Amino acid sequence: MIYCGKHVLTGDGKTHLMDGAVVVNAEGVIQDVGLKAEMTAKYPSEEVKDYGDVTLLPGLCDMHVHFGYYYSQPDQGAFDDFMIAYYAQEQAKLALSLGITTVRDLSSPHNLCKQLRLAGEKGWVKVPRIIHSDAGMCMTGGHGYDDGIEQVDGEWEIRKEIRKQLRDGADWVKILTSGRVSFPEFTQEELNAAVDESHRVGVKCAVHAGLQPALQMAIDAGFDTIEHGTFLTYEQVQQLIGKVPVFGICLGHQMISLACGAQMEKLKFGHRGGNQPVMNLVSRRVEITAQNHGFGLLFPSLGKLIPELSGGETEHEADGDLRAWVRRGIAPVVMNERFGRIRLTHVNLNDGTAEGIQLLDAPCFSVQYHPEASPGPTDAHYLFTAFTRLMDGEENYLDIDTAKDRLAGWNFADDGSAVLPNGGPVDAAAASCTSSCRSASVARA
């Protein structure tokens, strides 16, 4: 089957095909992607479904769901095993309707996700790809004990329950160690045992932790993911940097900056709304961003400039206006006492304040604005692709030229005019961002 659409995004953060097509084989696996004309010529015997003016893109992933969490239903007393299964199937159906094709279920009733996945494999129901932890584990009377969570106490009860769940097909292990009280639930020894037993057989372990001191105990134990982390401190962020890939957004950007020992300033006006222009100093592209904050990073407080990585400059700008780096076309790097080299990656073009940094000696970067904002400008969506590239070990993960995607499908004529995919004429120089486009020349100055 060949599925066609006006726009096709391949998911690599770079490729945007106009009038594209996706070839799916009989097993439901994507076999090929390309232009519609090329794909239909290459696979002439395949049936073609053209959906017109739509965007085809890879399925989304939701990494924290509970398909079987029926406990919030007002008539939960009516939910027996059959009703729970129907409810979970409906949640899976809803996920698919939203374009979510992969989920990580972090606690549903025992064996529910295993059987739901099996039913999907048999073709009886349509469900996303399911990665699951089986039922979560809490101490006796701990968080979630009345919501179907397995109650275990002591290191060996925890180890035994983990072994049972892995025997029965769990992909992950889920521990719950803080609820709405200030004391930790599991002891440090119990948490250590959970991580050790999981890692001993090559399985990842997630922990539900939102309060102190449970968060610190979870960090010390070495869990693979901390779910929620509501009251995580920047001292704890400092402990995470270098251990796992980190992408900070807004407050996360400020926490990473503070973890690096930086100072923050109260902005004169603050950044509000969905029309804030930001320059990516790595790719030299301008993004229109959504922002909502009143404090910002003082970039010079991160350390002294490294001249050989900062265009030969040895001193920070006296007035603190970082737009000087925009004009020079340089992404300056400082030497930080805690984490080594840190690069300035993004600058606000309205007031010259810092909007993003990248740690060059640790897998970590952050931005002050909201690439996830919806509704809002979509210029900064590439940052999530950058994070996946960081996790894949790509060195230049932030160097993504988003403008090339927007020019895909434009036809340029010899007379300098251009025709949009919808047939409308535009100025070719403006479209290609040459110097005759004033906004482009200013951005590249």
Sequence and secondary structure as in RCSB ss.txt:
>XXXX:A:sequence
MIYCGKHVLTGDGKTHLMDGAVVVNAEGVIQDVGLKAEMTAKYPSEEVKDYGDVTLLPGLCDMHVHFGYYYSQPD
QGAFDDFMIAYYAQEQAKLALSLGITTVRDLSSPHNLCKQLRLAGEKGWVKVPRIIHSDAGMCMTGGHGYDDGIE
QVDGEWEIRKEIRKQLRDGADWVKILTSGRVSFPEFTQEELNAAVDESHRVGVKCAVHAGLQPALQMAIDAGFDT
IEHGTFLTYEQVQQLIGKVPVFGICLGHQMISLACGAQMEKLKFGHRGGNQPVMNLVSRRVEITAQNHGFGLLFP
SLGKLIPELSGGETEHEADGDLRAWVRRGIAPVVMNERFGRIRLTHVNLNDGTAEGIQLLDAPCFSVQYHPEASP
GPTDAHYLFTAFTRLMDGEENYLDIDTAKDRLAGWNFADDGSAVLPNGGPVDAAAASCTSSCRSASVARA
>XXXX:A:secstr
 EEEEEEEE SSSS EEEEEEEEE TTS EEEEEEHHHHHHH TTS EEE  S EE   EEEEEE TT  TTSTT
GGG  HHHHHHHHHHHHHHHHHTTEEEEEE   STTHHHHHHHHHHTTSS   EEEE  S EE TT TTTTTT E
E  SHHHHHHHHHHHHHTT SSEEEE   SSSS SS HHHHHHHHHHHHHTT  EEEEE STTHHHHHHHHT SE
EEE TT  HHHHHHHBTTB EEEETHHHHHHHHHTT EEEEEEEEEEEEEEEEEETTTTEEEEEEEEEEEEEEGG
GG EE GGGTTT  S  TT  THHHHHHT   EEEETTTEEEEEEEEETTT  EEEEEETTTTEEEESS TT SS
S  GGGHHHHHHHHHHTT TTTT   HHHHHHTT EE TTSEEE TTS EEEHHHHTT TTSHHHHHHT 
